[in-house]
Amino acid sequence: MTERDAPRADSLRSLHADMPVNATLHIWLKAVAPEAPGSISLISQNGKFGDVMATNHEEYEFRIYHVFGGGHIELQYDQDTTSISVAYWFTPTDVLETGITVLHTNTGNAPPELVDGYHFRPPFGWMNDPNGFGRFGGRPHLFYQHYSHGLQWNNMHWGHAVSSDYLRWRHLPIFLFPSEALRARPDKRGGAFSGSAIPLANGPGIRVFFTEQEKGREPEPEIQMTAVSPDLFSAGHAEMLLGERPKNEGLTSDFRDPYVFKGPDGLWKMLLGSQSDQGGVILLYDTEDMTAASGWTYRGKLLVEKRYETTAIECPCLLPLDGPATDPSTRWVLIYGLMTSEDKVTGRKNLTMADVGWFDGQTFTMESEKELDFGTDNYAFQAFRDGDSAVGIGWLANWADTGPAVDFPTAMTLPRLLQFSDGVLRTPPIGAAESLRSHILDRTRLAAGDFVTFVNGGIELLFELNEPGAHFTLEFDHPTVDLSVVLNDEGLSIVHKQGDKPSPSYIAARAKPKRIRIFLDYGSIEVFADHGRWTGTKRIDGFEPVRSARLKSDPGVVSHATIWALRL
């Protein structure tokens, strides 16, 4: 395939691609002005064979075109009358193996070019919460909140990717779209909000669950929807599952993020986040319908959170942690985001909690609780059981750092395991993260207190202390951020300061780890202490890489240290 967006005579532009037979084109275009429609001419070696038209000059219109003959295809348009946001093609018969081929983005939605970057990012546009995370058809699938046409939040779609190892992803066609009613109203905002996915009872496909939000719709701006995908890459017609909130529970209009899972009694369960007059709440539903397509009954409030002044609980998930779901002794982990919450002591906002306890199908009995991530930039975390392991992923960002008019390119966290041992929940990176190691950069200089220069943005550091809790300061050289990892009597901290802006205290209070593992990438730092007993994640604004590191400590504190350059 060759592609170019090259000027022709005057204002004509053209995109070029070599496509196999029976390819499918997805194009978003709009008219530049109301006086004339936007159009794209499709041209093969045999001449023009079709036109793609758009009359809307306010919103991009989505068009599908099937290219049956294949061969060299030119997409020709006049930039004075036509604006293209995104164009890609794929072949439906093997898209799960080959993914999409992106022909065009523009300066407002293009992805960054990051040499050896290894975190998941969308192929274009905005991204936030992970959705529908699971293994389907033998492969891990990741859906996510997405807007194609810019780097700011807007009407939500579901993006989609598939992998073999949770690290190397193939981008797939856009999966869910805002409703027709919402697309017809440019002044309205909402769309296909967060949700989850389960395998079909009879067949290779999936059923997805999501919140349809339409701001200002009365009496319910947020309702729950479901759709089926037999082929694992395109969604069928969405149908309403729950059209109203439970009555007489004192709930706000927040009613979203359905997480569906199999309970210990064999029934499908659904969690939803909301807010009540008591505080943030998680609502529990279940159904005796083994297809999970109908019959959902409200069972009550699974959890009420009163401490952090949240305006709603978001993205709850619940899964077995240390045994089969049907064993009453199995511990479960309940994970949920606290929207607009704030820890008054540290100034950290939008916390994510992880409670460990027992779930009998109706009630959750908590044994212990912790923050999932002391860096807080691991939001909307979603997890599932993949065989004998629990695997999860989060949005590597925080709503406190963005706004409605802020370009905010983001990534997903490294996928993490959820493990319970010695009475402690741990969230280390998946074992496949070791496959990112390209070559060793250093085995002596960091431990000796010398500067170590990095060759690109992808870096892993691993070092051990001779005694748990021994003090150190690991300083990083970054062009725009004062960045370090510090362990002292107060605990383990990520120190992140940018200019004169006040910064929260990103600290795991009283932590005394012995083993520190740190992943750096363009725009992020992730710290895993004692195999994920303490985990901290922080987004770094921009894409400048960390250039070097120096470890300061007393003599004899560091046992050994290794640094790897990373690449996919």
N, C-alpha and C positions, 0 to 999 in steps of 0.2 A: 504493500500500500504506500502510495505517495500522497502527500497532502500539502497544500499551500493555500494561503489566502492572499493572492497576488493581484495587484491592480491590472486591469485591462484598459481599454479605451475609456477615457474620461472617468466616470464614476463606477464603472462595472468592476465587480470583483468575482472571483471564482474559487471554489473549493474542489479539490481533485481526490479521487479515491479509486483503488482497484478492488472491486467487490466480487465475491463469489456469487453464484446463482442463488436466488431466493433470499437475498439479504433484505433487512428491514431498516429503514431510515427513521430516526426520531429527530424532529426539528422544532425548535421554538423560534418564532419570528413575529415581527409586528411591523405595521406601517410607521414610517418616520413621521408622517403628518396626516391629518384627516382627509386631505384633498385627494390622495391617491392610495390605493391598496398596496401592501407589500407583496412581493412575489419572488419565487425562486424557480428558475428553469432547470430541468433535469435533462442532461445531454449525454448520450452514449456515442460510441464510434459510428453508430448508424443515424445519428441526428437527435433532435429533441424528441423526448418521449413523455414529458409530463410537466405540469406546473404545480407549485405549492403556493397557496394564496393566504393572505391575512389582511383583514380590514381594521382590526383594533389597533389604535395608535397609543393606548395607555398601558396595556398589559400584553405580554408575550403570549401568543397562541400556540398550542401544541398541535403538531401535525405528524401523521404516520404515512409513510410511503413505502410500498413494497417494490423492490427491484428484482424482477424475476429473471432477467437475462444475464445479469452480472457483467463483468468486464470493467473497462475504464469508464468511470462516471464523473461528469463535471456538474457541479451545482453553481449556476451563474445567477447573480443578482446585482441590482443597482443600489449602492449604498445611500444614494440620495432619497430613495423611496422605501428601502427595506433595511431593517435591523435584525440581525440574527444573534441570539443569545448563546444557544447551544445546538450543536448538531453532532450526532453519533450514529453509527450503524452496527448491526450485529446479525448473526444468523441464528434463528430460533432453534434449529436442530442441535447446535453444539454450543450455545451461548454460555452454559454453565462451565464448559471447559475452556472457552476462548475469550469470554467477556465482551465488552463493547469496545469499539474503536472510535475515539473522539476525533471528530473532524475540525471542530471549531469551538472556541470559547472567546470571550472578549476581555478587555482589560479590567472590567468590573467584576468578573466571576472566575478568572483563570486561577488554577492552583499554583502555589509556589514551586519553583524548581529547586529542589534540595538534594544535593549530591549525597548519596548514601543515607538519606533520612529513612527511618524504619517504622515510624508510627503511622497508623492508618489515617489517611486524609481523603476527603471526597475528590472525585475527578474534576469537580467545578462547584462553585457556589458555597453556600453556608451549610454548616452541620452542627447539630447539638445531640440530644440524648440517643444512646444506643437503644434499639428496639428489636424485638423478635429474635434475640440472640439464642442460637441453638444449633444442634446438629440435625440436618434433614437430608435425606437421600445420601447419607454417608459422608456429608461434608459440613463443616461449620459455616453457618450463614450469619451475616450481620446486616440488619436493617438499621436505619438511623433517621432522625429528624433532619430534613433537608429543604433548602430553597435554592433553586438552580441559578437564579439570575442576578445574584449579588452576594456580597459577604456580610450582609446584615439580615437579622431575623425578619421573616415575612411569612406569607401563607405556607403552611407546612405540607410537605410531601414526605414520602418514605424513600430514601436512597437505599441501595442494596449492593452487597458484595459477597463473594464466596471465597473460601480458602481451603487449603488442605492441612494447615498447621497453625492457624490463628495469627500468623504474622505476614504471610505473603498472600495478598488479596487480589482477586479479579473483580473489577467493577462490572455491575450488571445494570440493565435498564431501570429507570425510575419505576418504583413498584406501586406506590399509592399516591393519589392526587387529591387535592381539595375537591369538595363537592361541586357539582355543576352550579348550584345556587350561589356558592361563594365565588366561583370564578366569574359569574355574571355580575358581581358587585365589586368593582375595584376599590370602593370605599370601605369594604368590610375586611376584617382580618380573622384568621383562624386556620382551619385546615385539618389534615390528618395528624393528630397529635400522637403521643407515645402509646406503646402497647407491647404485645407479646405474640408468640406463635407456638402452635403445637402441631405434631404430625396428624395427618388425617387418619381416622380409624380404619378406613379401607382404601388403601391406595398410597402412592408415593408422595403426594403433595402435602400442603400445610393449610391450616386455618389460622388466620391472623385476627387479632383483637386490637382495636384502637379507639381512641377518643376522637369523635368529630366535634371540633370547636368552631362556633360561629359567634364572634363577639357581638353582644347586643341582642341575640336571639332570645325571645321570651317564650315560656318561662325557664327553659333549660338551654343555656349557651353550650353546655358540654353533655354529649350523649355518647353511649358506647355502641360501637359498630363491629361487624365481623365480615370477613371475606375469605374466599377459598382460592388457593392457587394450586391446581393439579400439576403444573409444569415447573413449579419452584422459581419462576422468574416473572410471572405476570399474574395480577390479581383479578379475580372476577368481580361481579357486581357486589357492592357492599350493602349489607342489610342491617337495620337497627336491631340491637340486642337489648339494650336498656335505655329507655327513653326518658327516665326521670330519676331523680335522687330518692333515697328512702325518705318517707314522710315522718314528721314528728321527731326528728333527730337533731334539730337545731343546726342544720348544715348550711354553709354558704353555697354559692353556685359552683364552687370548685368541686369537680367530680370527674376524675380522670386517671389515665395511665393504667388500664387493666392488665394485670399480670395473672395468667392462667397456668395452673399446674395441677398435677394429680396429687390428691390428699392421701392420708394414711388409710382412709376408709374406701379408697378406690374411686371416689367421686372427683370430678373436676371442680376445682376451687378457683375463685377469682378475687384478687385484691384490688381495691381502688383507693386512691388518695383523696382526702377532702379536708375540710376545716369545720369545726363545730364551735358552739359557744363555750365548750370546755377546753378547746385546743385543737391541734392537728390530729386527724384521725385516719386510721386505716379501716376500710369497710370490707367485710367478708361476705361473699356470695358462694353458692354452689349449685350444681345441677345433677340430676340423675340421668340426663341425656348423655350417652357415651360419645356422641359426636360433638358435644359442647356447643351445639348450634341453637339451643333453645332451653327453656325451662329454668332459667336462672332465678334463684330465690335469695333474698337478703337474709343473712343470719345474724348480723350485729356488728358492733365495733370490735375489731380485733385488738386495737391499740389506741390509746389516747396519749398524746404528747403535750405536756403543759409547760415545760421548762424554758424553752428557747424562743418564745414569742413568734413562732412560725405563723405565716399566713396560710399555709396549706402543706400537707404532706404530699410529696410527689414520688413517683416511680418506685412504689414498694415492690419487693420480691421476697419470696420465702421458699427455702429449699432444704432438703435433708443434708446434714453436714457430716455425720460420722457413722452412717449405716443406712439400711434400706428404709424407705418411707413407711413401710408397714410394721416396723418394729417399734413398739411403744417406748423403748429405751433410747431410740435414736434422737440425737439432738438436731434441731433445725436452726437455721440462721435467718433472721428477719432483717432486711436491709431497706432503708428508706431515706429520702432526702427531705430536709427541712427548709422549705422555701422561705427566703428572707430572714432566716434565723440568724442570731448573732451570739457568739460567746463573749460576754461582756468583759471577761478577764483578758482575753487575747485579741479581741477585735476581729476574729475570723468569722466569716459569714457563710450562709448556705451550707450548713454542716450535713454530713451523711452519717447515720447511725447504723450500727450492726449489733443486734441483740441475739444472744444465743439462749436457747431454751427448748421446750418440748411443745409439739403441736399435735393435738388429738383429732384434728379435723374441724373443731369448732372454737377452741380456745388456744391461746399461746401463753405458756407459763415461762416467764423469763428467769434464767439462771444467772446470766451476766450480760453486761453491755459495754460497748466501747465505740469510739469514733472510728469509722472505717479508715479515715485518712487524715492525718494531722495537717497536711498541706491544703486540704479542702478542694483542690482542683481535680477531683475525681467524683464528679456529680452524676446523678441518674444511673448509678451502677446497676447493671443487670447481670444475673447469673443463672446457671442451670446445671443439672447433673449430666455430665458427659461420661457415661459408663460409671466407673468407680470414682471419678473425680468431679469436684465442683469447680466450674470455670466461670469467670466474670470479666466484664470490661466496663469502663466508665468514660464519660465525656471529660477530656483533659482541659477543663476550663471552669469558670465560675461566673454566674450571672452578675456578681458584684463588680466585675471588671469591664462590663460592656453596657451598651445602651441602644436605644432605637435608631440612632444615627451614627453608630460606630462600626466601621469595618472590623470584623473579628474572626479571622481565619483560625481554625482550631483543629485538633487531632483527637483521636481516642487514646486512652492509656494503653500501656502494655497490658495484654490479657493476664489475669492473675488467677491463681488457685485459691480456694478457700479451704483451709485445713484446721482441724481442731486437735490439739495435743497438749498434754500437761495442763489442761484446764484453760488453754489460751487459744483464741482465734488468730490464725496467721493468714496473711495474704501475699505470698511470694509470687514473683513472676512465673509464668508457665515454664516448664523445663525446656521447651523449644527455644527459649530466649538465648540459650547458649549457642544455638546455630547462627546467631547474628555475629559472632566473633570472627572478624576477618584475620587479624594478626595481633600479636602482643606488641604493645608500645613500650612497656616499662615493667621491670620487676625489682628495681633497686632504688631508683632516684626518688620516687614518691615517699617510700619508707624512710629514706635518709633526709627528708626535708627539702629536697631540691625541687626546682620548677620542672614540670613535665609539659612539653608543648604538644598540642593535639593537631592531627592532620586534617580532620574534618569535623562535622557536627555530631557524628555518632560515636559515643564513647561509653564504655563500661569500666567502672572502678570497683575493685573488691579488696578490702583489707580487714585484718583482724587485729584486735587489741589483746595485749597480754592479760589484762584484767577487765572484767565488765565495768562499763561506766567510766573508764579512764578518759581524761579530758583530751580533746583535740579541736583544732580549727582547720577545716579544709577550705582553702580560699580558691575561688575560680576567677579567671580573668575574662570578663565579658565586656564588650564595648559600651553597653548602655545600662547595665544593671550591676549593682553591688551584690554579689552572690557568694554564699558560703554555706557549709554544713558544719554545725557546732555541737559538740557534746560537752556539757559541764554539769554542775550540781543541779541546775534547774531542769535539765532534760536534754533531749535531742531536738535540734532546731534546723529548719531551713531559713537562713537569713536572706531576705529578698528586698532590696531597696532600689527604687528608681527615682533619681532626682531628689527633689525636696518633698515628694509626696509621703505622707505617713503610711507606714506599713503595719499590717497585723503581725502578731507574734505567732509564727507557724512552728508550734512546739508540741512535742510529745512529752508532757510534763513527767518528770521523775524517771524517764526511761534510762536504763543502764545497759545498753547492748554491748556485745562483744564483737559481732561480725557486721560489717557495713558493706552494702552493695548499692551502687549508684549508677543509674542510667541517664546519660545526657543525650539530647537530640536537639535539632533546630527548634527552639521555642519551648523546651521543657526540661525539667529535672525530676527524677523519681528516685526516692530513697527507700530501700528495704533493709531494715535492721533486724538481726537475729531471725533470718528466714521469714520476714514479713510479720513478725510480732508487732513491730511499729513500722508503718508505711506512710510516707509523705510524698505528695505530688504537687508540683507547682508549674503552672504555665509561665513562660517568659515571653513578654511581648516582642514581636518581630521575629526575624529569622537569622539574626547574626549568631554564629556559633560561639560556644565557649572556647577560648583560645589556649588556655593552659590551666594547670592546677598546682597548688603547693600545700602540703600537709604540715601543719605546725603542731608540735607536741613535745612533751618532755622526753629525754632519752629513755629508750626501753619501753615506751608505751605501745608502739606498733610492732606486732609480730612479723607480719609480712604484708605486701601489697602488690597488686597486679593491675595493669591497665590494658584494655583491649580497644582497638579501633573496631567499629561495628559497621556492618552493611547488610542489606537484604540479599 
